[in-house]
Amino acid sequence: VAYQKENIRVTMNMAWPSIIESFFVAFAGLIDSLMVSSLGSYAVAAIGLTTQPKFMGLSLFFAVNVAISALVARRRGEQKQEDANRILSTVIVFIILSILFVVFAGPIISLCGSNAETHDSAVAYFRIVMGGMIFNCVQMGINAAQRGAGNTKITMRTNVTSNTVNIIFNYLLIGGH
């Protein structure tokens, strides 16, 4: 029974930062949408066009993150710290994918059904988001490695900080403040 209580305590200590992190990611997305809506319906439509390809790209990034997290946890459990550190070098995949999304933004957004009113805005937004994803994905890869090592509080802090910065810059740039 004491062993079970210890497992529950360890699990909860690792889980609560992830829960807070997920909340702030969703909250930042909500605030982003609210701020964009102030620009008009064409802006919301343009952003909406990018949602599907953005999430397709993110699903690739998340898959790599899961692999990083699992491999780091395994190498750490095997007491192979050097190998665990080397796994993080796979973030180069993020950079290549981000560049491909930026280069092919026009055709990707066309495939999503853009029209003359929304195409240029959607392509510009998609390029900004996917180009910026290079930096975001490096952070995601590092956070995945930290999660694999059991350091979920670090990932919570970095994501809360990055989402706060995101909201501040959205306020400054979207509204023209």
PyMOL CGO cylinders between C-alpha atoms (Angstrom):
from pymol import cmd
from pymol.cgo import CYLINDER

trace = [
    CYLINDER, 0.00, 0.00, 0.00, 2.85, 2.41, 0.81, 0.3, 1, 1, 1, 1, 1, 1,
    CYLINDER, 2.85, 2.41, 0.81, 4.39, 1.56, -2.57, 0.3, 1, 1, 1, 1, 1, 1,
    CYLINDER, 4.39, 1.56, -2.57, 1.10, 2.48, -4.31, 0.3, 1, 1, 1, 1, 1, 1,
    CYLINDER, 1.10, 2.48, -4.31, 0.88, 5.78, -2.46, 0.3, 1, 1, 1, 1, 1, 1,
    CYLINDER, 0.88, 5.78, -2.46, 4.43, 6.63, -3.49, 0.3, 1, 1, 1, 1, 1, 1,
    CYLINDER, 4.43, 6.63, -3.49, 3.62, 5.82, -7.14, 0.3, 1, 1, 1, 1, 1, 1,
    CYLINDER, 3.62, 5.82, -7.14, 0.54, 8.03, -6.99, 0.3, 1, 1, 1, 1, 1, 1,
    CYLINDER, 0.54, 8.03, -6.99, 2.55, 10.86, -5.43, 0.3, 1, 1, 1, 1, 1, 1,
    CYLINDER, 2.55, 10.86, -5.43, 5.28, 10.63, -8.09, 0.3, 1, 1, 1, 1, 1, 1,
    CYLINDER, 5.28, 10.63, -8.09, 2.70, 10.45, -10.88, 0.3, 1, 1, 1, 1, 1, 1,
    CYLINDER, 2.70, 10.45, -10.88, 0.80, 13.47, -9.58, 0.3, 1, 1, 1, 1, 1, 1,
    CYLINDER, 0.80, 13.47, -9.58, 4.03, 15.47, -9.19, 0.3, 1, 1, 1, 1, 1, 1,
    CYLINDER, 4.03, 15.47, -9.19, 4.81, 14.77, -12.84, 0.3, 1, 1, 1, 1, 1, 1,
    CYLINDER, 4.81, 14.77, -12.84, 1.23, 15.26, -14.10, 0.3, 1, 1, 1, 1, 1, 1,
    CYLINDER, 1.23, 15.26, -14.10, 0.11, 18.58, -12.56, 0.3, 1, 1, 1, 1, 1, 1,
    CYLINDER, 0.11, 18.58, -12.56, 2.65, 20.72, -14.46, 0.3, 1, 1, 1, 1, 1, 1,
    CYLINDER, 2.65, 20.72, -14.46, 1.57, 19.05, -17.73, 0.3, 1, 1, 1, 1, 1, 1,
    CYLINDER, 1.57, 19.05, -17.73, -2.07, 19.84, -16.96, 0.3, 1, 1, 1, 1, 1, 1,
    CYLINDER, -2.07, 19.84, -16.96, -1.28, 23.51, -16.30, 0.3, 1, 1, 1, 1, 1, 1,
    CYLINDER, -1.28, 23.51, -16.30, 0.89, 23.62, -19.44, 0.3, 1, 1, 1, 1, 1, 1,
    CYLINDER, 0.89, 23.62, -19.44, -1.96, 22.22, -21.58, 0.3, 1, 1, 1, 1, 1, 1,
    CYLINDER, -1.96, 22.22, -21.58, -4.40, 24.73, -20.12, 0.3, 1, 1, 1, 1, 1, 1,
    CYLINDER, -4.40, 24.73, -20.12, -2.14, 27.67, -20.99, 0.3, 1, 1, 1, 1, 1, 1,
    CYLINDER, -2.14, 27.67, -20.99, -1.58, 26.41, -24.54, 0.3, 1, 1, 1, 1, 1, 1,
    CYLINDER, -1.58, 26.41, -24.54, -5.35, 26.21, -25.09, 0.3, 1, 1, 1, 1, 1, 1,
    CYLINDER, -5.35, 26.21, -25.09, -5.89, 29.57, -23.37, 0.3, 1, 1, 1, 1, 1, 1,
    CYLINDER, -5.89, 29.57, -23.37, -3.32, 31.28, -25.59, 0.3, 1, 1, 1, 1, 1, 1,
    CYLINDER, -3.32, 31.28, -25.59, -5.07, 29.85, -28.66, 0.3, 1, 1, 1, 1, 1, 1,
    CYLINDER, -5.07, 29.85, -28.66, -8.38, 31.25, -27.44, 0.3, 1, 1, 1, 1, 1, 1,
    CYLINDER, -8.38, 31.25, -27.44, -6.86, 34.70, -26.86, 0.3, 1, 1, 1, 1, 1, 1,
    CYLINDER, -6.86, 34.70, -26.86, -5.20, 34.56, -30.31, 0.3, 1, 1, 1, 1, 1, 1,
    CYLINDER, -5.20, 34.56, -30.31, -8.56, 33.86, -31.96, 0.3, 1, 1, 1, 1, 1, 1,
    CYLINDER, -8.56, 33.86, -31.96, -10.23, 36.64, -30.03, 0.3, 1, 1, 1, 1, 1, 1,
    CYLINDER, -10.23, 36.64, -30.03, -7.59, 39.16, -31.08, 0.3, 1, 1, 1, 1, 1, 1,
    CYLINDER, -7.59, 39.16, -31.08, -7.70, 38.11, -34.74, 0.3, 1, 1, 1, 1, 1, 1,
    CYLINDER, -7.70, 38.11, -34.74, -11.49, 38.41, -34.79, 0.3, 1, 1, 1, 1, 1, 1,
    CYLINDER, -11.49, 38.41, -34.79, -11.09, 42.15, -34.21, 0.3, 1, 1, 1, 1, 1, 1,
    CYLINDER, -11.09, 42.15, -34.21, -9.59, 42.42, -37.73, 0.3, 1, 1, 1, 1, 1, 1,
    CYLINDER, -9.59, 42.42, -37.73, -12.71, 41.15, -39.47, 0.3, 1, 1, 1, 1, 1, 1,
    CYLINDER, -12.71, 41.15, -39.47, -14.28, 38.02, -40.92, 0.3, 1, 1, 1, 1, 1, 1,
    CYLINDER, -14.28, 38.02, -40.92, -11.73, 37.70, -43.76, 0.3, 1, 1, 1, 1, 1, 1,
    CYLINDER, -11.73, 37.70, -43.76, -8.94, 37.43, -41.15, 0.3, 1, 1, 1, 1, 1, 1,
    CYLINDER, -8.94, 37.43, -41.15, -10.77, 34.74, -39.20, 0.3, 1, 1, 1, 1, 1, 1,
    CYLINDER, -10.77, 34.74, -39.20, -11.43, 32.87, -42.47, 0.3, 1, 1, 1, 1, 1, 1,
    CYLINDER, -11.43, 32.87, -42.47, -7.77, 33.18, -43.49, 0.3, 1, 1, 1, 1, 1, 1,
    CYLINDER, -7.77, 33.18, -43.49, -6.64, 31.84, -40.14, 0.3, 1, 1, 1, 1, 1, 1,
    CYLINDER, -6.64, 31.84, -40.14, -9.21, 29.06, -40.38, 0.3, 1, 1, 1, 1, 1, 1,
    CYLINDER, -9.21, 29.06, -40.38, -7.76, 27.97, -43.74, 0.3, 1, 1, 1, 1, 1, 1,
    CYLINDER, -7.76, 27.97, -43.74, -4.39, 27.42, -42.10, 0.3, 1, 1, 1, 1, 1, 1,
    CYLINDER, -4.39, 27.42, -42.10, -5.72, 25.35, -39.23, 0.3, 1, 1, 1, 1, 1, 1,
    CYLINDER, -5.72, 25.35, -39.23, -5.82, 21.98, -40.98, 0.3, 1, 1, 1, 1, 1, 1,
    CYLINDER, -5.82, 21.98, -40.98, -2.33, 22.10, -42.57, 0.3, 1, 1, 1, 1, 1, 1,
    CYLINDER, -2.33, 22.10, -42.57, -0.91, 23.62, -39.38, 0.3, 1, 1, 1, 1, 1, 1,
    CYLINDER, -0.91, 23.62, -39.38, -2.26, 20.73, -37.33, 0.3, 1, 1, 1, 1, 1, 1,
    CYLINDER, -2.26, 20.73, -37.33, -1.02, 18.23, -39.90, 0.3, 1, 1, 1, 1, 1, 1,
    CYLINDER, -1.02, 18.23, -39.90, 2.45, 19.73, -39.48, 0.3, 1, 1, 1, 1, 1, 1,
    CYLINDER, 2.45, 19.73, -39.48, 2.09, 19.80, -35.71, 0.3, 1, 1, 1, 1, 1, 1,
    CYLINDER, 2.09, 19.80, -35.71, 1.08, 16.13, -35.73, 0.3, 1, 1, 1, 1, 1, 1,
    CYLINDER, 1.08, 16.13, -35.73, 4.42, 15.34, -37.37, 0.3, 1, 1, 1, 1, 1, 1,
    CYLINDER, 4.42, 15.34, -37.37, 6.21, 17.46, -34.78, 0.3, 1, 1, 1, 1, 1, 1,
    CYLINDER, 6.21, 17.46, -34.78, 4.28, 15.83, -31.94, 0.3, 1, 1, 1, 1, 1, 1,
    CYLINDER, 4.28, 15.83, -31.94, 5.15, 12.36, -33.26, 0.3, 1, 1, 1, 1, 1, 1,
    CYLINDER, 5.15, 12.36, -33.26, 8.84, 13.24, -33.18, 0.3, 1, 1, 1, 1, 1, 1,
    CYLINDER, 8.84, 13.24, -33.18, 8.37, 14.67, -29.67, 0.3, 1, 1, 1, 1, 1, 1,
    CYLINDER, 8.37, 14.67, -29.67, 6.80, 11.45, -28.43, 0.3, 1, 1, 1, 1, 1, 1,
    CYLINDER, 6.80, 11.45, -28.43, 9.74, 9.52, -29.84, 0.3, 1, 1, 1, 1, 1, 1,
    CYLINDER, 9.74, 9.52, -29.84, 12.23, 11.90, -28.23, 0.3, 1, 1, 1, 1, 1, 1,
    CYLINDER, 12.23, 11.90, -28.23, 10.48, 11.68, -24.88, 0.3, 1, 1, 1, 1, 1, 1,
    CYLINDER, 10.48, 11.68, -24.88, 10.26, 7.88, -24.94, 0.3, 1, 1, 1, 1, 1, 1,
    CYLINDER, 10.26, 7.88, -24.94, 13.84, 7.39, -26.10, 0.3, 1, 1, 1, 1, 1, 1,
    CYLINDER, 13.84, 7.39, -26.10, 15.26, 9.82, -23.55, 0.3, 1, 1, 1, 1, 1, 1,
    CYLINDER, 15.26, 9.82, -23.55, 13.29, 8.10, -20.78, 0.3, 1, 1, 1, 1, 1, 1,
    CYLINDER, 13.29, 8.10, -20.78, 14.58, 4.71, -21.93, 0.3, 1, 1, 1, 1, 1, 1,
    CYLINDER, 14.58, 4.71, -21.93, 18.21, 5.83, -22.20, 0.3, 1, 1, 1, 1, 1, 1,
    CYLINDER, 18.21, 5.83, -22.20, 17.98, 7.55, -18.85, 0.3, 1, 1, 1, 1, 1, 1,
    CYLINDER, 17.98, 7.55, -18.85, 16.58, 4.37, -17.30, 0.3, 1, 1, 1, 1, 1, 1,
    CYLINDER, 16.58, 4.37, -17.30, 19.47, 2.45, -18.85, 0.3, 1, 1, 1, 1, 1, 1,
    CYLINDER, 19.47, 2.45, -18.85, 21.90, 4.99, -17.27, 0.3, 1, 1, 1, 1, 1, 1,
    CYLINDER, 21.90, 4.99, -17.27, 23.11, 6.03, -20.75, 0.3, 1, 1, 1, 1, 1, 1,
    CYLINDER, 23.11, 6.03, -20.75, 23.16, 9.81, -20.33, 0.3, 1, 1, 1, 1, 1, 1,
    CYLINDER, 23.16, 9.81, -20.33, 25.34, 10.47, -23.41, 0.3, 1, 1, 1, 1, 1, 1,
    CYLINDER, 25.34, 10.47, -23.41, 22.91, 8.54, -25.63, 0.3, 1, 1, 1, 1, 1, 1,
    CYLINDER, 22.91, 8.54, -25.63, 19.98, 10.41, -24.07, 0.3, 1, 1, 1, 1, 1, 1,
    CYLINDER, 19.98, 10.41, -24.07, 21.66, 13.73, -24.87, 0.3, 1, 1, 1, 1, 1, 1,
    CYLINDER, 21.66, 13.73, -24.87, 22.39, 12.65, -28.46, 0.3, 1, 1, 1, 1, 1, 1,
    CYLINDER, 22.39, 12.65, -28.46, 18.72, 11.88, -29.12, 0.3, 1, 1, 1, 1, 1, 1,
    CYLINDER, 18.72, 11.88, -29.12, 17.91, 15.57, -28.88, 0.3, 1, 1, 1, 1, 1, 1,
    CYLINDER, 17.91, 15.57, -28.88, 19.83, 16.15, -32.13, 0.3, 1, 1, 1, 1, 1, 1,
    CYLINDER, 19.83, 16.15, -32.13, 16.76, 14.85, -33.99, 0.3, 1, 1, 1, 1, 1, 1,
    CYLINDER, 16.76, 14.85, -33.99, 15.30, 18.36, -33.74, 0.3, 1, 1, 1, 1, 1, 1,
    CYLINDER, 15.30, 18.36, -33.74, 16.90, 18.94, -37.15, 0.3, 1, 1, 1, 1, 1, 1,
    CYLINDER, 16.90, 18.94, -37.15, 13.79, 17.18, -38.51, 0.3, 1, 1, 1, 1, 1, 1,
    CYLINDER, 13.79, 17.18, -38.51, 11.71, 20.09, -37.16, 0.3, 1, 1, 1, 1, 1, 1,
    CYLINDER, 11.71, 20.09, -37.16, 13.80, 22.62, -39.06, 0.3, 1, 1, 1, 1, 1, 1,
    CYLINDER, 13.80, 22.62, -39.06, 13.50, 20.73, -42.35, 0.3, 1, 1, 1, 1, 1, 1,
    CYLINDER, 13.50, 20.73, -42.35, 9.72, 20.29, -41.99, 0.3, 1, 1, 1, 1, 1, 1,
    CYLINDER, 9.72, 20.29, -41.99, 9.22, 23.95, -41.08, 0.3, 1, 1, 1, 1, 1, 1,
    CYLINDER, 9.22, 23.95, -41.08, 11.18, 25.08, -44.14, 0.3, 1, 1, 1, 1, 1, 1,
    CYLINDER, 11.18, 25.08, -44.14, 9.12, 22.80, -46.40, 0.3, 1, 1, 1, 1, 1, 1,
    CYLINDER, 9.12, 22.80, -46.40, 5.86, 24.21, -45.02, 0.3, 1, 1, 1, 1, 1, 1,
    CYLINDER, 5.86, 24.21, -45.02, 7.07, 27.78, -45.61, 0.3, 1, 1, 1, 1, 1, 1,
    CYLINDER, 7.07, 27.78, -45.61, 8.27, 27.08, -49.15, 0.3, 1, 1, 1, 1, 1, 1,
    CYLINDER, 8.27, 27.08, -49.15, 5.06, 25.30, -50.19, 0.3, 1, 1, 1, 1, 1, 1,
    CYLINDER, 5.06, 25.30, -50.19, 2.65, 27.57, -48.28, 0.3, 1, 1, 1, 1, 1, 1,
    CYLINDER, 2.65, 27.57, -48.28, 0.89, 28.85, -51.42, 0.3, 1, 1, 1, 1, 1, 1,
    CYLINDER, 0.89, 28.85, -51.42, -0.01, 25.44, -52.87, 0.3, 1, 1, 1, 1, 1, 1,
    CYLINDER, -0.01, 25.44, -52.87, -0.90, 24.07, -49.42, 0.3, 1, 1, 1, 1, 1, 1,
    CYLINDER, -0.90, 24.07, -49.42, -3.36, 26.90, -48.75, 0.3, 1, 1, 1, 1, 1, 1,
    CYLINDER, -3.36, 26.90, -48.75, -4.81, 26.53, -52.27, 0.3, 1, 1, 1, 1, 1, 1,
    CYLINDER, -4.81, 26.53, -52.27, -5.48, 22.87, -51.52, 0.3, 1, 1, 1, 1, 1, 1,
    CYLINDER, -5.48, 22.87, -51.52, -7.35, 23.98, -48.40, 0.3, 1, 1, 1, 1, 1, 1,
    CYLINDER, -7.35, 23.98, -48.40, -9.85, 25.92, -50.53, 0.3, 1, 1, 1, 1, 1, 1,
    CYLINDER, -9.85, 25.92, -50.53, -8.72, 29.52, -50.31, 0.3, 1, 1, 1, 1, 1, 1,
    CYLINDER, -8.72, 29.52, -50.31, -10.32, 32.17, -52.51, 0.3, 1, 1, 1, 1, 1, 1,
    CYLINDER, -10.32, 32.17, -52.51, -9.16, 35.55, -53.82, 0.3, 1, 1, 1, 1, 1, 1,
    CYLINDER, -9.16, 35.55, -53.82, -10.28, 37.32, -50.64, 0.3, 1, 1, 1, 1, 1, 1,
    CYLINDER, -10.28, 37.32, -50.64, -8.46, 35.02, -48.19, 0.3, 1, 1, 1, 1, 1, 1,
    CYLINDER, -8.46, 35.02, -48.19, -5.56, 33.41, -50.09, 0.3, 1, 1, 1, 1, 1, 1,
    CYLINDER, -5.56, 33.41, -50.09, -2.84, 36.03, -49.65, 0.3, 1, 1, 1, 1, 1, 1,
    CYLINDER, -2.84, 36.03, -49.65, -3.62, 36.64, -45.98, 0.3, 1, 1, 1, 1, 1, 1,
    CYLINDER, -3.62, 36.64, -45.98, -3.77, 32.90, -45.27, 0.3, 1, 1, 1, 1, 1, 1,
    CYLINDER, -3.77, 32.90, -45.27, -0.45, 32.27, -47.06, 0.3, 1, 1, 1, 1, 1, 1,
    CYLINDER, -0.45, 32.27, -47.06, 1.25, 35.12, -45.20, 0.3, 1, 1, 1, 1, 1, 1,
    CYLINDER, 1.25, 35.12, -45.20, -0.07, 33.91, -41.85, 0.3, 1, 1, 1, 1, 1, 1,
    CYLINDER, -0.07, 33.91, -41.85, 0.82, 30.29, -42.59, 0.3, 1, 1, 1, 1, 1, 1,
    CYLINDER, 0.82, 30.29, -42.59, 4.38, 31.28, -43.53, 0.3, 1, 1, 1, 1, 1, 1,
    CYLINDER, 4.38, 31.28, -43.53, 4.76, 33.28, -40.33, 0.3, 1, 1, 1, 1, 1, 1,
    CYLINDER, 4.76, 33.28, -40.33, 3.39, 30.46, -38.17, 0.3, 1, 1, 1, 1, 1, 1,
    CYLINDER, 3.39, 30.46, -38.17, 5.30, 27.65, -39.84, 0.3, 1, 1, 1, 1, 1, 1,
    CYLINDER, 5.30, 27.65, -39.84, 8.51, 29.71, -40.13, 0.3, 1, 1, 1, 1, 1, 1,
    CYLINDER, 8.51, 29.71, -40.13, 8.27, 30.53, -36.45, 0.3, 1, 1, 1, 1, 1, 1,
    CYLINDER, 8.27, 30.53, -36.45, 7.60, 26.88, -35.80, 0.3, 1, 1, 1, 1, 1, 1,
    CYLINDER, 7.60, 26.88, -35.80, 11.34, 26.26, -36.26, 0.3, 1, 1, 1, 1, 1, 1,
    CYLINDER, 11.34, 26.26, -36.26, 12.00, 27.96, -32.94, 0.3, 1, 1, 1, 1, 1, 1,
    CYLINDER, 12.00, 27.96, -32.94, 8.86, 26.60, -31.32, 0.3, 1, 1, 1, 1, 1, 1,
    CYLINDER, 8.86, 26.60, -31.32, 9.70, 23.05, -32.35, 0.3, 1, 1, 1, 1, 1, 1,
    CYLINDER, 9.70, 23.05, -32.35, 13.23, 23.25, -31.00, 0.3, 1, 1, 1, 1, 1, 1,
    CYLINDER, 13.23, 23.25, -31.00, 11.62, 24.26, -27.70, 0.3, 1, 1, 1, 1, 1, 1,
    CYLINDER, 11.62, 24.26, -27.70, 9.12, 21.40, -28.09, 0.3, 1, 1, 1, 1, 1, 1,
    CYLINDER, 9.12, 21.40, -28.09, 11.97, 18.93, -28.67, 0.3, 1, 1, 1, 1, 1, 1,
    CYLINDER, 11.97, 18.93, -28.67, 13.86, 20.14, -25.62, 0.3, 1, 1, 1, 1, 1, 1,
    CYLINDER, 13.86, 20.14, -25.62, 10.66, 19.98, -23.57, 0.3, 1, 1, 1, 1, 1, 1,
    CYLINDER, 10.66, 19.98, -23.57, 9.99, 16.44, -24.81, 0.3, 1, 1, 1, 1, 1, 1,
    CYLINDER, 9.99, 16.44, -24.81, 13.46, 15.43, -23.67, 0.3, 1, 1, 1, 1, 1, 1,
    CYLINDER, 13.46, 15.43, -23.67, 12.84, 17.10, -20.30, 0.3, 1, 1, 1, 1, 1, 1,
    CYLINDER, 12.84, 17.10, -20.30, 9.54, 15.23, -19.93, 0.3, 1, 1, 1, 1, 1, 1,
    CYLINDER, 9.54, 15.23, -19.93, 11.32, 11.98, -20.75, 0.3, 1, 1, 1, 1, 1, 1,
    CYLINDER, 11.32, 11.98, -20.75, 13.77, 12.80, -17.99, 0.3, 1, 1, 1, 1, 1, 1,
    CYLINDER, 13.77, 12.80, -17.99, 10.86, 13.49, -15.60, 0.3, 1, 1, 1, 1, 1, 1,
    CYLINDER, 10.86, 13.49, -15.60, 11.37, 17.28, -15.48, 0.3, 1, 1, 1, 1, 1, 1,
    CYLINDER, 11.37, 17.28, -15.48, 7.78, 18.36, -16.20, 0.3, 1, 1, 1, 1, 1, 1,
    CYLINDER, 7.78, 18.36, -16.20, 8.01, 21.55, -14.12, 0.3, 1, 1, 1, 1, 1, 1,
    CYLINDER, 8.01, 21.55, -14.12, 10.62, 22.96, -16.52, 0.3, 1, 1, 1, 1, 1, 1,
    CYLINDER, 10.62, 22.96, -16.52, 8.35, 22.34, -19.51, 0.3, 1, 1, 1, 1, 1, 1,
    CYLINDER, 8.35, 22.34, -19.51, 5.43, 23.97, -17.72, 0.3, 1, 1, 1, 1, 1, 1,
    CYLINDER, 5.43, 23.97, -17.72, 7.49, 27.08, -16.99, 0.3, 1, 1, 1, 1, 1, 1,
    CYLINDER, 7.49, 27.08, -16.99, 8.79, 27.41, -20.55, 0.3, 1, 1, 1, 1, 1, 1,
    CYLINDER, 8.79, 27.41, -20.55, 5.34, 26.93, -22.08, 0.3, 1, 1, 1, 1, 1, 1,
    CYLINDER, 5.34, 26.93, -22.08, 3.61, 29.33, -19.71, 0.3, 1, 1, 1, 1, 1, 1,
    CYLINDER, 3.61, 29.33, -19.71, 6.34, 31.88, -20.44, 0.3, 1, 1, 1, 1, 1, 1,
    CYLINDER, 6.34, 31.88, -20.44, 6.22, 31.40, -24.22, 0.3, 1, 1, 1, 1, 1, 1,
    CYLINDER, 6.22, 31.40, -24.22, 2.41, 31.61, -24.28, 0.3, 1, 1, 1, 1, 1, 1,
    CYLINDER, 2.41, 31.61, -24.28, 2.48, 34.78, -22.18, 0.3, 1, 1, 1, 1, 1, 1,
    CYLINDER, 2.48, 34.78, -22.18, 5.00, 36.31, -24.60, 0.3, 1, 1, 1, 1, 1, 1,
    CYLINDER, 5.00, 36.31, -24.60, 2.77, 35.15, -27.49, 0.3, 1, 1, 1, 1, 1, 1,
    CYLINDER, 2.77, 35.15, -27.49, -0.26, 36.91, -26.03, 0.3, 1, 1, 1, 1, 1, 1,
    CYLINDER, -0.26, 36.91, -26.03, 1.71, 40.11, -25.37, 0.3, 1, 1, 1, 1, 1, 1,
    CYLINDER, 1.71, 40.11, -25.37, 3.13, 40.24, -28.90, 0.3, 1, 1, 1, 1, 1, 1,
    CYLINDER, 3.13, 40.24, -28.90, -0.28, 39.41, -30.40, 0.3, 1, 1, 1, 1, 1, 1,
    CYLINDER, -0.28, 39.41, -30.40, -1.73, 42.36, -28.52, 0.3, 1, 1, 1, 1, 1, 1,
    CYLINDER, -1.73, 42.36, -28.52, 1.06, 44.61, -29.76, 0.3, 1, 1, 1, 1, 1, 1,
    CYLINDER, 1.06, 44.61, -29.76, 1.11, 43.41, -33.37, 0.3, 1, 1, 1, 1, 1, 1,
    CYLINDER, 1.11, 43.41, -33.37, -2.47, 42.36, -34.21, 0.3, 1, 1, 1, 1, 1, 1,
    CYLINDER, -2.47, 42.36, -34.21, -4.16, 45.40, -32.76, 0.3, 1, 1, 1, 1, 1, 1,
    CYLINDER, -4.16, 45.40, -32.76, -1.46, 47.77, -33.98, 0.3, 1, 1, 1, 1, 1, 1,
    CYLINDER, -1.46, 47.77, -33.98, -0.61, 48.94, -30.48, 0.3, 1, 1, 1, 1, 1, 1,
]
cmd.load_cgo(trace, "trace")
